[in-house]
Structures are given as structure tokens and as C-alpha cells.
Amino acid sequence: MGDLPTDPPIVVHGLVAGTPPYRRVEIRHEPVGHAYGLADVAEFARRVGLEDLNPLDPEMVSWHGGGPEDWTL
């Protein structure tokens, strides 16, 4: 039998109104913080041992409510 598909370990949720706007980030179903850009997503991943994460890799990051280019309301 082949491997079953798995969910990406990182979920970046839709934009939240704030000053500045941000996106909530979860890693392995645990909230890890607010991201204000792609660099924040990569830093959260680095902190949990995913140093070589490409935030554009759909196998690693699931973007909800917009893609990696969406950081403004």
C-alpha cells in the first residue's frame, strides 16, 4: 500500500484586521503566532526545526483565505 496523503504541517489563516493586518499561523495544529509577512512564516517554521521550509511549497504550507502574496486588506 502507498502512503496516505497528509495535511501540510503549517496552516496560515486568512487576514485579520489589525494595525498592521496579520495572519494567524498554526504548526501541527498548535497556534504559534501572528505573521505579518512571509518572513514571519519562515521564522515560525525555523523555531520548530523546519529550517529549510519554503513557504510557497503546498506540501508544507496550507494557505487559507488568500495566498502567500496576500498581506493587506
Backbone atoms as SQL, in Angstrom:
CREATE TABLE atoms (id INTEGER PRIMARY KEY, chain TEXT, resi INTEGER, resn TEXT, atom TEXT, x REAL, y REAL, z REAL);
INSERT INTO atoms VALUES
  (1, 'A', 1, 'MET', 'N', 0.827, -1.195, 0.000),
  (2, 'A', 1, 'MET', 'CA', 0.000, 0.000, 0.000),
  (3, 'A', 1, 'MET', 'C', 0.867, 1.253, 0.000),
  (4, 'A', 2, 'GLY', 'N', 0.427, 2.305, -0.701),
  (5, 'A', 2, 'GLY', 'CA', 1.170, 3.562, -0.739),
  (6, 'A', 2, 'GLY', 'C', 0.909, 4.397, 0.494),
  (7, 'A', 3, 'ASP', 'N', 1.682, 5.456, 0.613),
  (8, 'A', 3, 'ASP', 'CA', 1.486, 6.374, 1.726),
  (9, 'A', 3, 'ASP', 'C', 0.186, 7.144, 1.548),
  (10, 'A', 4, 'LEU', 'N', -0.502, 7.365, 2.642),
  (11, 'A', 4, 'LEU', 'CA', -1.706, 8.178, 2.612),
  (12, 'A', 4, 'LEU', 'C', -1.314, 9.644, 2.560),
  (13, 'A', 5, 'PRO', 'N', -2.101, 10.484, 1.867),
  (14, 'A', 5, 'PRO', 'CA', -1.776, 11.908, 1.857),
  (15, 'A', 5, 'PRO', 'C', -1.902, 12.484, 3.259),
  (16, 'A', 6, 'THR', 'N', -1.063, 13.447, 3.571),
  (17, 'A', 6, 'THR', 'CA', -1.123, 14.094, 4.875),
  (18, 'A', 6, 'THR', 'C', -1.349, 15.582, 4.677),
  (19, 'A', 7, 'ASP', 'N', -1.903, 16.207, 5.690),
  (20, 'A', 7, 'ASP', 'CA', -2.088, 17.652, 5.648),
  (21, 'A', 7, 'ASP', 'C', -0.737, 18.325, 5.809),
  (22, 'A', 8, 'PRO', 'N', -0.556, 19.499, 5.188),
  (23, 'A', 8, 'PRO', 'CA', 0.681, 20.238, 5.418),
  (24, 'A', 8, 'PRO', 'C', 0.820, 20.563, 6.906),
  (25, 'A', 9, 'PRO', 'N', 2.040, 20.556, 7.433),
  (26, 'A', 9, 'PRO', 'CA', 2.220, 20.816, 8.862),
  (27, 'A', 9, 'PRO', 'C', 1.939, 22.264, 9.264),
  (28, 'A', 10, 'ILE', 'N', 1.952, 23.190, 8.301),
  (29, 'A', 10, 'ILE', 'CA', 1.746, 24.608, 8.619),
  (30, 'A', 10, 'ILE', 'C', 0.475, 25.095, 7.942),
  (31, 'A', 11, 'VAL', 'N', -0.354, 25.800, 8.727),
  (32, 'A', 11, 'VAL', 'CA', -1.569, 26.431, 8.199),
  (33, 'A', 11, 'VAL', 'C', -1.461, 27.922, 8.474),
  (34, 'A', 12, 'VAL', 'N', -1.635, 28.705, 7.416),
  (35, 'A', 12, 'VAL', 'CA', -1.669, 30.161, 7.543),
  (36, 'A', 12, 'VAL', 'C', -3.101, 30.581, 7.251),
  (37, 'A', 13, 'HIS', 'N', -3.759, 31.152, 8.262),
  (38, 'A', 13, 'HIS', 'CA', -5.168, 31.530, 8.149),
  (39, 'A', 13, 'HIS', 'C', -5.326, 32.875, 7.447),
  (40, 'A', 14, 'GLY', 'N', -6.568, 33.202, 7.125),
  (41, 'A', 14, 'GLY', 'CA', -6.881, 34.442, 6.420),
  (42, 'A', 14, 'GLY', 'C', -6.496, 35.684, 7.205),
  (43, 'A', 15, 'LEU', 'N', -6.434, 36.775, 6.489),
  (44, 'A', 15, 'LEU', 'CA', -6.020, 38.057, 7.038),
  (45, 'A', 15, 'LEU', 'C', -6.983, 38.550, 8.116),
  (46, 'A', 16, 'VAL', 'N', -6.418, 39.089, 9.183),
  (47, 'A', 16, 'VAL', 'CA', -7.181, 39.664, 10.294),
  (48, 'A', 16, 'VAL', 'C', -6.897, 41.162, 10.314),
  (49, 'A', 17, 'ALA', 'N', -7.957, 41.961, 10.439),
  (50, 'A', 17, 'ALA', 'CA', -7.771, 43.414, 10.503),
  (51, 'A', 17, 'ALA', 'C', -7.010, 43.768, 11.769),
  (52, 'A', 18, 'GLY', 'N', -5.990, 44.524, 11.620),
  (53, 'A', 18, 'GLY', 'CA', -5.169, 44.980, 12.733),
  (54, 'A', 18, 'GLY', 'C', -4.280, 46.088, 12.220),
  (55, 'A', 19, 'THR', 'N', -3.447, 46.607, 13.080),
  (56, 'A', 19, 'THR', 'CA', -2.519, 47.651, 12.675),
  (57, 'A', 19, 'THR', 'C', -1.113, 47.181, 12.964),
  (58, 'A', 20, 'PRO', 'N', -0.452, 46.547, 12.028),
  (59, 'A', 20, 'PRO', 'CA', -0.893, 46.212, 10.669),
  (60, 'A', 20, 'PRO', 'C', -1.706, 44.923, 10.652),
  (61, 'A', 21, 'PRO', 'N', -2.349, 44.624, 9.511),
  (62, 'A', 21, 'PRO', 'CA', -3.067, 43.351, 9.390),
  (63, 'A', 21, 'PRO', 'C', -2.099, 42.174, 9.550),
  (64, 'A', 22, 'TYR', 'N', -2.622, 41.048, 10.002),
  (65, 'A', 22, 'TYR', 'CA', -1.788, 39.865, 10.214),
  (66, 'A', 22, 'TYR', 'C', -2.562, 38.605, 9.863),
  (67, 'A', 23, 'ARG', 'N', -1.832, 37.485, 9.842),
  (68, 'A', 23, 'ARG', 'CA', -2.438, 36.176, 9.607),
  (69, 'A', 23, 'ARG', 'C', -1.996, 35.250, 10.730),
  (70, 'A', 24, 'ARG', 'N', -2.948, 34.505, 11.295),
  (71, 'A', 24, 'ARG', 'CA', -2.623, 33.532, 12.350),
  (72, 'A', 24, 'ARG', 'C', -1.939, 32.330, 11.727),
  (73, 'A', 25, 'VAL', 'N', -0.933, 31.806, 12.422),
  (74, 'A', 25, 'VAL', 'CA', -0.180, 30.660, 11.923),
  (75, 'A', 25, 'VAL', 'C', -0.270, 29.523, 12.930),
  (76, 'A', 26, 'GLU', 'N', -0.519, 28.315, 12.420),
  (77, 'A', 26, 'GLU', 'CA', -0.516, 27.100, 13.237),
  (78, 'A', 26, 'GLU', 'C', 0.516, 26.143, 12.651),
  (79, 'A', 27, 'ILE', 'N', 1.234, 25.470, 13.522),
  (80, 'A', 27, 'ILE', 'CA', 2.140, 24.416, 13.098),
  (81, 'A', 27, 'ILE', 'C', 1.744, 23.156, 13.836),
  (82, 'A', 28, 'ARG', 'N', 1.448, 22.129, 13.066),
  (83, 'A', 28, 'ARG', 'CA', 0.979, 20.844, 13.594),
  (84, 'A', 28, 'ARG', 'C', -0.192, 21.045, 14.558),
  (85, 'A', 29, 'HIS', 'N', -1.141, 21.868, 14.124),
  (86, 'A', 29, 'HIS', 'CA', -2.408, 22.125, 14.824),
  (87, 'A', 29, 'HIS', 'C', -2.246, 22.935, 16.109),
  (88, 'A', 30, 'GLU', 'N', -1.078, 23.544, 16.333),
  (89, 'A', 30, 'GLU', 'CA', -0.859, 24.392, 17.503),
  (90, 'A', 30, 'GLU', 'C', -0.625, 25.830, 17.047),
  (91, 'A', 31, 'PRO', 'N', -1.332, 26.811, 17.640),
  (92, 'A', 31, 'PRO', 'CA', -1.079, 28.204, 17.285),
  (93, 'A', 31, 'PRO', 'C', 0.354, 28.597, 17.665),
  (94, 'A', 32, 'VAL', 'N', 1.034, 29.290, 16.753),
  (95, 'A', 32, 'VAL', 'CA', 2.407, 29.711, 17.038),
  (96, 'A', 32, 'VAL', 'C', 2.595, 31.215, 16.972),
  (97, 'A', 33, 'GLY', 'N', 1.628, 31.943, 16.439),
  (98, 'A', 33, 'GLY', 'CA', 1.763, 33.397, 16.430),
  (99, 'A', 33, 'GLY', 'C', 1.093, 34.054, 15.250),
  (100, 'A', 34, 'HIS', 'N', 1.353, 35.364, 15.141),
  (101, 'A', 34, 'HIS', 'CA', 0.807, 36.187, 14.073),
  (102, 'A', 34, 'HIS', 'C', 1.919, 36.497, 13.084),
  (103, 'A', 35, 'ALA', 'N', 1.641, 36.304, 11.807),
  (104, 'A', 35, 'ALA', 'CA', 2.608, 36.621, 10.757),
  (105, 'A', 35, 'ALA', 'C', 2.179, 37.899, 10.053),
  (106, 'A', 36, 'TYR', 'N', 3.160, 38.747, 9.787),
  (107, 'A', 36, 'TYR', 'CA', 2.925, 40.000, 9.075),
  (108, 'A', 36, 'TYR', 'C', 3.511, 39.944, 7.664),
  (109, 'A', 37, 'GLY', 'N', 4.130, 38.808, 7.331),
  (110, 'A', 37, 'GLY', 'CA', 4.716, 38.599, 6.012),
  (111, 'A', 37, 'GLY', 'C', 5.303, 37.202, 5.927),
  (112, 'A', 38, 'LEU', 'N', 5.800, 36.840, 4.740),
  (113, 'A', 38, 'LEU', 'CA', 6.377, 35.514, 4.520),
  (114, 'A', 38, 'LEU', 'C', 7.542, 35.222, 5.453),
  (115, 'A', 39, 'ALA', 'N', 8.334, 36.232, 5.763),
  (116, 'A', 39, 'ALA', 'CA', 9.494, 36.020, 6.640),
  (117, 'A', 39, 'ALA', 'C', 9.055, 35.516, 8.011),
  (118, 'A', 40, 'ASP', 'N', 7.921, 35.974, 8.506),
  (119, 'A', 40, 'ASP', 'CA', 7.420, 35.506, 9.802),
  (120, 'A', 40, 'ASP', 'C', 7.042, 34.032, 9.741),
  (121, 'A', 41, 'VAL', 'N', 6.415, 33.616, 8.652),
  (122, 'A', 41, 'VAL', 'CA', 6.040, 32.206, 8.490),
  (123, 'A', 41, 'VAL', 'C', 7.306, 31.346, 8.516),
  (124, 'A', 42, 'ALA', 'N', 8.321, 31.767, 7.777),
  (125, 'A', 42, 'ALA', 'CA', 9.586, 31.028, 7.747),
  (126, 'A', 42, 'ALA', 'C', 10.249, 31.000, 9.126),
  (127, 'A', 43, 'GLU', 'N', 10.171, 32.085, 9.876),
  (128, 'A', 43, 'GLU', 'CA', 10.772, 32.126, 11.215),
  (129, 'A', 43, 'GLU', 'C', 10.049, 31.190, 12.177),
  (130, 'A', 44, 'PHE', 'N', 8.725, 31.157, 12.130),
  (131, 'A', 44, 'PHE', 'CA', 7.989, 30.218, 12.981),
  (132, 'A', 44, 'PHE', 'C', 8.392, 28.785, 12.656),
  (133, 'A', 45, 'ALA', 'N', 8.528, 28.482, 11.384),
  (134, 'A', 45, 'ALA', 'CA', 8.943, 27.135, 10.965),
  (135, 'A', 45, 'ALA', 'C', 10.347, 26.827, 11.479),
  (136, 'A', 46, 'ARG', 'N', 11.259, 27.783, 11.364),
  (137, 'A', 46, 'ARG', 'CA', 12.636, 27.582, 11.835),
  (138, 'A', 46, 'ARG', 'C', 12.654, 27.248, 13.329),
  (139, 'A', 47, 'ARG', 'N', 11.825, 27.920, 14.086),
  (140, 'A', 47, 'ARG', 'CA', 11.789, 27.710, 15.543),
  (141, 'A', 47, 'ARG', 'C', 11.373, 26.304, 15.938),
  (142, 'A', 48, 'VAL', 'N', 10.649, 25.615, 15.063),
  (143, 'A', 48, 'VAL', 'CA', 10.228, 24.238, 15.371),
  (144, 'A', 48, 'VAL', 'C', 11.043, 23.202, 14.608),
  (145, 'A', 49, 'GLY', 'N', 12.151, 23.639, 14.016),
  (146, 'A', 49, 'GLY', 'CA', 13.046, 22.691, 13.361),
  (147, 'A', 49, 'GLY', 'C', 12.836, 22.489, 11.879),
  (148, 'A', 50, 'LEU', 'N', 12.015, 23.324, 11.266),
  (149, 'A', 50, 'LEU', 'CA', 11.786, 23.230, 9.820),
  (150, 'A', 50, 'LEU', 'C', 12.599, 24.330, 9.121),
  (151, 'A', 51, 'GLU', 'N', 13.921, 24.306, 9.331),
  (152, 'A', 51, 'GLU', 'CA', 14.797, 25.376, 8.865),
  (153, 'A', 51, 'GLU', 'C', 14.742, 25.624, 7.367),
  (154, 'A', 52, 'ASP', 'N', 14.593, 24.574, 6.580),
  (155, 'A', 52, 'ASP', 'CA', 14.644, 24.710, 5.128),
  (156, 'A', 52, 'ASP', 'C', 13.269, 24.880, 4.494),
  (157, 'A', 53, 'LEU', 'N', 12.299, 25.309, 5.275),
  (158, 'A', 53, 'LEU', 'CA', 10.939, 25.446, 4.763),
  (159, 'A', 53, 'LEU', 'C', 10.863, 26.470, 3.643),
  (160, 'A', 54, 'ASN', 'N', 10.184, 26.084, 2.587),
  (161, 'A', 54, 'ASN', 'CA', 9.817, 27.018, 1.523),
  (162, 'A', 54, 'ASN', 'C', 8.357, 27.353, 1.753),
  (163, 'A', 55, 'PRO', 'N', 8.022, 28.589, 2.158),
  (164, 'A', 55, 'PRO', 'CA', 6.626, 28.912, 2.454),
  (165, 'A', 55, 'PRO', 'C', 5.705, 28.822, 1.249),
  (166, 'A', 56, 'LEU', 'N', 6.260, 28.647, 0.061),
  (167, 'A', 56, 'LEU', 'CA', 5.440, 28.515, -1.139),
  (168, 'A', 56, 'LEU', 'C', 5.177, 27.052, -1.500),
  (169, 'A', 57, 'ASP', 'N', 5.733, 26.117, -0.742),
  (170, 'A', 57, 'ASP', 'CA', 5.579, 24.683, -1.002),
  (171, 'A', 57, 'ASP', 'C', 4.227, 24.204, -0.473),
  (172, 'A', 58, 'PRO', 'N', 3.293, 23.817, -1.358),
  (173, 'A', 58, 'PRO', 'CA', 1.958, 23.409, -0.893),
  (174, 'A', 58, 'PRO', 'C', 1.959, 22.126, -0.066),
  (175, 'A', 59, 'GLU', 'N', 3.033, 21.356, -0.110),
  (176, 'A', 59, 'GLU', 'CA', 3.113, 20.171, 0.746),
  (177, 'A', 59, 'GLU', 'C', 3.483, 20.536, 2.176),
  (178, 'A', 60, 'MET', 'N', 4.011, 21.743, 2.366),
  (179, 'A', 60, 'MET', 'CA', 4.435, 22.189, 3.696),
  (180, 'A', 60, 'MET', 'C', 3.504, 23.227, 4.310),
  (181, 'A', 61, 'VAL', 'N', 2.889, 24.070, 3.462),
  (182, 'A', 61, 'VAL', 'CA', 2.072, 25.178, 3.965),
  (183, 'A', 61, 'VAL', 'C', 0.728, 25.210, 3.257),
  (184, 'A', 62, 'SER', 'N', -0.333, 25.266, 4.052),
  (185, 'A', 62, 'SER', 'CA', -1.686, 25.422, 3.528),
  (186, 'A', 62, 'SER', 'C', -2.124, 26.861, 3.802),
  (187, 'A', 63, 'TRP', 'N', -2.413, 27.581, 2.731),
  (188, 'A', 63, 'TRP', 'CA', -2.831, 28.980, 2.834),
  (189, 'A', 63, 'TRP', 'C', -4.351, 29.055, 2.774),
  (190, 'A', 64, 'HIS', 'N', -4.972, 29.630, 3.801),
  (191, 'A', 64, 'HIS', 'CA', -6.429, 29.771, 3.864),
  (192, 'A', 64, 'HIS', 'C', -6.780, 31.246, 3.735),
  (193, 'A', 65, 'GLY', 'N', -7.830, 31.548, 3.000),
  (194, 'A', 65, 'GLY', 'CA', -8.287, 32.943, 2.898),
  (195, 'A', 65, 'GLY', 'C', -7.327, 33.829, 2.144),
  (196, 'A', 66, 'GLY', 'N', -6.660, 33.288, 1.160),
  (197, 'A', 66, 'GLY', 'CA', -5.699, 34.056, 0.368),
  (198, 'A', 66, 'GLY', 'C', -4.378, 33.324, 0.308),
  (199, 'A', 67, 'GLY', 'N', -3.568, 33.702, -0.629),
  (200, 'A', 67, 'GLY', 'CA', -2.292, 33.037, -0.811),
  (201, 'A', 67, 'GLY', 'C', -1.146, 33.771, -0.150),
  (202, 'A', 68, 'PRO', 'N', 0.075, 33.324, -0.414),
  (203, 'A', 68, 'PRO', 'CA', 1.253, 33.908, 0.235),
  (204, 'A', 68, 'PRO', 'C', 1.526, 35.350, -0.168),
  (205, 'A', 69, 'GLU', 'N', 0.852, 35.830, -1.204),
  (206, 'A', 69, 'GLU', 'CA', 1.045, 37.219, -1.629),
  (207, 'A', 69, 'GLU', 'C', 0.047, 38.171, -0.979),
  (208, 'A', 70, 'ASP', 'N', -0.902, 37.656, -0.195),
  (209, 'A', 70, 'ASP', 'CA', -1.983, 38.461, 0.383),
  (210, 'A', 70, 'ASP', 'C', -1.683, 38.862, 1.827),
  (211, 'A', 71, 'TRP', 'N', -1.244, 40.107, 1.995),
  (212, 'A', 71, 'TRP', 'CA', -0.921, 40.617, 3.329),
  (213, 'A', 71, 'TRP', 'C', -1.585, 41.947, 3.636),
  (214, 'A', 72, 'THR', 'N', -2.459, 42.433, 2.762),
  (215, 'A', 72, 'THR', 'CA', -3.170, 43.687, 3.015),
  (216, 'A', 72, 'THR', 'C', -4.654, 43.482, 2.801),
  (217, 'A', 73, 'LEU', 'N', -5.443, 44.271, 3.516),
  (218, 'A', 73, 'LEU', 'CA', -6.906, 44.200, 3.385),
  (219, 'A', 73, 'LEU', 'C', -7.378, 45.026, 2.211);
